[in-house]
Amino acid sequence: MGFNGWQHDGRMPGSAAMLVRLDNGLEMAITVNKEYSERDFFHELGYVLHHIGNNYDWWDDDEDLFQSLCENPC
Protein backbone atom coordinates (compact mmCIF):
# COMPACT_ATOMS: atom_id res chain seq x y z
CA MET A 1 0.00 0.00 0.00
CA GLY A 2 2.98 2.33 0.22
CA PHE A 3 2.63 3.03 3.94
CA ASN A 4 5.12 2.42 6.71
CA GLY A 5 4.64 -0.62 8.91
CA TRP A 6 2.50 -3.64 8.19
CA GLN A 7 -1.07 -4.83 8.35
CA HIS A 8 -2.88 -8.14 8.40
CA ASP A 9 -6.55 -8.78 7.85
CA GLY A 10 -8.83 -11.75 8.02
CA ARG A 11 -12.37 -12.90 8.38
CA MET A 12 -14.49 -15.61 9.91
CA PRO A 13 -18.18 -16.27 9.32
CA GLY A 14 -19.96 -13.14 10.49
CA SER A 15 -16.87 -11.05 11.30
CA ALA A 16 -13.80 -9.34 9.89
CA ALA A 17 -10.67 -7.95 11.55
CA MET A 18 -7.52 -6.00 10.80
CA LEU A 19 -4.26 -5.46 12.70
CA VAL A 20 -1.95 -2.56 11.84
CA ARG A 21 1.51 -1.78 13.21
CA LEU A 22 3.21 1.40 12.08
CA ASP A 23 6.92 2.15 12.12
CA ASN A 24 6.25 4.91 14.68
CA GLY A 25 5.31 2.16 17.20
CA LEU A 26 1.56 2.63 17.14
CA GLU A 27 -0.46 -0.58 16.99
CA MET A 28 -4.18 -0.72 16.18
CA ALA A 29 -6.77 -3.47 15.90
CA ILE A 30 -10.32 -3.31 14.61
CA THR A 31 -13.01 -5.97 14.55
CA VAL A 32 -16.40 -5.66 12.90
CA ASN A 33 -19.45 -7.81 13.37
CA LYS A 34 -20.02 -8.37 9.66
CA GLU A 35 -18.18 -10.47 7.15
CA TYR A 36 -16.60 -8.44 4.37
CA SER A 37 -15.07 -10.50 1.59
CA GLU A 38 -14.33 -7.65 -0.81
CA ARG A 39 -10.67 -6.58 -0.93
CA ASP A 40 -11.78 -2.95 -1.32
CA PHE A 41 -13.10 -2.96 2.26
CA PHE A 42 -9.72 -3.96 3.71
CA HIS A 43 -7.82 -1.64 1.38
CA GLU A 44 -9.94 1.36 2.39
CA LEU A 45 -9.87 0.43 6.09
CA GLY A 46 -6.08 0.09 6.00
CA TYR A 47 -5.82 3.47 4.29
CA VAL A 48 -7.91 5.14 7.01
CA LEU A 49 -6.07 3.44 9.89
CA HIS A 50 -2.65 4.34 8.47
CA HIS A 51 -3.65 7.98 8.09
CA ILE A 52 -5.08 8.13 11.61
CA GLY A 53 -1.99 6.46 13.00
CA ASN A 54 0.45 8.70 11.17
CA ASN A 55 -1.26 11.75 12.69
CA TYR A 56 -1.45 10.47 16.26
CA ASP A 57 0.95 12.97 17.84
CA TRP A 58 -1.96 14.60 19.69
CA TRP A 59 -2.24 11.51 21.93
CA ASP A 60 1.48 10.74 22.06
CA ASP A 61 2.14 10.96 25.78
CA ASP A 62 2.81 8.65 28.70
CA GLU A 63 -0.35 9.54 30.62
CA ASP A 64 -2.25 6.56 32.01
CA LEU A 65 -5.78 7.11 30.74
CA PHE A 66 -7.19 4.39 32.99
CA GLN A 67 -5.68 5.59 36.27
CA SER A 68 -8.65 7.89 36.89
CA LEU A 69 -10.93 4.83 36.92
CA CYS A 70 -9.10 3.22 39.84
CA GLU A 71 -9.69 4.17 43.47
CA ASN A 72 -6.43 2.53 44.49
CA PRO A 73 -3.31 2.42 42.32
CA CYS A 74 -3.92 -0.06 39.54
C-alpha contacts under 8 A as a table, 3 or more apart, distances in Angstrom:
res1	aa1	res2	aa2	distance
3	F	6	W	7.91
3	F	50	H	7.08
4	N	22	L	5.79
4	N	23	D	5.71
5	G	20	V	7.47
5	G	21	R	5.44
5	G	22	L	4.02
5	G	23	D	4.81
6	W	20	V	5.86
6	W	21	R	5.45
6	W	22	L	6.41
7	Q	18	M	7.00
7	Q	19	L	5.43
7	Q	20	V	4.25
7	Q	21	R	6.29
7	Q	46	G	7.41
8	H	18	M	5.65
8	H	19	L	5.25
8	H	20	V	6.61
9	D	16	A	7.55
9	D	17	A	5.61
9	D	18	M	4.17
9	D	19	L	6.31
9	D	42	F	7.10
10	G	16	A	5.84
10	G	17	A	5.51
10	G	18	M	6.53
11	R	14	G	7.88
11	R	15	S	5.67
11	R	16	A	4.12
11	R	17	A	6.12
11	R	35	E	6.41
11	R	36	Y	7.34
11	R	37	S	7.69
12	M	15	S	5.33
12	M	16	A	6.31
12	M	35	E	6.90
13	P	35	E	6.19
14	G	33	N	6.08
14	G	34	K	4.84
14	G	35	E	4.63
15	S	31	T	7.16
15	S	32	V	5.64
15	S	33	N	4.63
15	S	34	K	4.45
15	S	35	E	4.40
15	S	36	Y	7.42
16	A	31	T	5.81
16	A	32	V	5.42
16	A	33	N	6.82
16	A	34	K	6.30
16	A	35	E	5.29
16	A	36	Y	6.25
17	A	29	A	7.36
17	A	30	I	5.57
17	A	31	T	4.28
17	A	32	V	6.31
18	M	29	A	5.74
18	M	30	I	5.44
18	M	31	T	6.64
18	M	42	F	7.70
18	M	46	G	7.89
19	L	27	E	7.53
19	L	28	M	5.88
19	L	29	A	4.53
19	L	30	I	6.70
20	V	27	E	5.72
20	V	28	M	5.21
20	V	29	A	6.37
20	V	46	G	7.63
20	V	49	L	7.53
20	V	50	H	7.72
21	R	25	G	6.78
21	R	26	L	5.90
21	R	27	E	4.43
21	R	28	M	6.50
22	L	25	G	5.59
22	L	26	L	5.46
22	L	27	E	6.44
22	L	50	H	7.49
22	L	53	G	7.31
22	L	54	N	7.85
23	D	26	L	7.36
24	N	54	N	7.77
26	L	53	G	6.66
28	M	49	L	7.77
32	V	35	E	7.71
36	Y	41	F	6.84
37	S	41	F	7.82
38	E	41	F	5.74
38	E	42	F	7.43
39	R	42	F	5.41
39	R	43	H	6.15
40	D	43	H	4.96
40	D	44	E	5.98
41	F	44	E	5.35
41	F	45	L	6.04
42	F	45	L	5.00
42	F	46	G	5.91
43	H	46	G	5.23
43	H	47	Y	6.21
44	E	47	Y	5.00
44	E	48	V	6.30
45	L	48	V	5.19
45	L	49	L	6.16
46	G	49	L	5.14
46	G	50	H	5.99
47	Y	50	H	5.31
47	Y	51	H	6.28
48	V	51	H	5.23
48	V	52	I	6.17
49	L	52	I	5.09
49	L	53	G	5.95
50	H	53	G	5.04
50	H	54	N	5.99
51	H	54	N	5.17
51	H	55	N	6.41
52	I	55	N	5.38
52	I	56	Y	6.35
53	G	56	Y	5.20
54	N	57	D	7.94
55	N	58	W	7.59
56	Y	59	W	5.82
56	Y	60	D	6.51
57	D	60	D	4.80
64	D	67	Q	5.55
65	L	68	S	6.83
66	F	69	L	5.44
66	F	70	C	7.21
67	Q	70	C	5.49
67	Q	73	P	7.23
67	Q	74	C	6.76
68	S	71	E	7.62
70	C	73	P	6.35
70	C	74	C	6.14
